[in-house]
Amino acid sequence: MTKTIGLICGSLRKNSYNRIIAQALIDMDDFIKFRWIEIKDLPLFNEDLELGGDPVTVSSFKSEIQDVDGIIIVSPEYNAGIPGVLKNALDWASRPSKDSALNRKPVGLIGATPGGLGTAFSQLQTRQILEAMQVHVLPFQKVLISQVHEKIDFDQKVLTDEKTKRYLQRYLQQFIHWIDHIPNLD
Ligand code: FNR
């Protein structure tokens, strides 16, 4: 059956390299349905805001998460960690903790940086945070894209590096296959 995959970009920057990489996923597969799940309009997390029910942006964000078969997060690394805007979004999605939109959701992690370590530290942190939320994170596989500025055509906003394209294609196939094989541990 056709899968619907949500894409969350951990950068709010207009010309984000990570957004270009996420767009490359959409462009490389006609059989998967992709939906952007935006995080830029979420308020800063504050438990007081939950008291009268979720703000509209938050409830739409949670519904968008619920409506997809899996999510791929494509995110930069800030100061060897997860960007604050992404952590903020995940905190919102984690509520209420016993019945969160993210509970048991299959998630894949991809990151790109002009630097040399491909967002490795940020991905480790994100994995740890998601596991605390009882999210299924694709095991073993990582997509760490370093020197990303050399792998894209910035004017056209497209990924051009063939090796990275092949790697992403393979990752996507593994992610989709894995979704149907996650053990039910309830
Ligand atoms: C960065 N950058 C960065 N890169 C990296 O590989 N490791 C890091 O720890 C950091 N730290 C960091 C902190 C802050 C506050 C900023 C603004 C940037 C550089 C970062 O990878 C670069 O700005 C990317 O272009 C951001 O991704 P997008 O917005 O292009 O997707």
Boltz pocket constraint, residues with backbone or C-beta under 6 A from the ligand:
constraints:
  - pocket:
      binder: B
      contacts: [[A, 11], [A, 12], [A, 13], [A, 15], [A, 16], [A, 17], [A, 18], [A, 19], [A, 75], [A, 76], [A, 77], [A, 78], [A, 79], [A, 80], [A, 81], [A, 112], [A, 113], [A, 114], [A, 115], [A, 116], [A, 117], [A, 118], [A, 119]]
      max_distance: 6.0
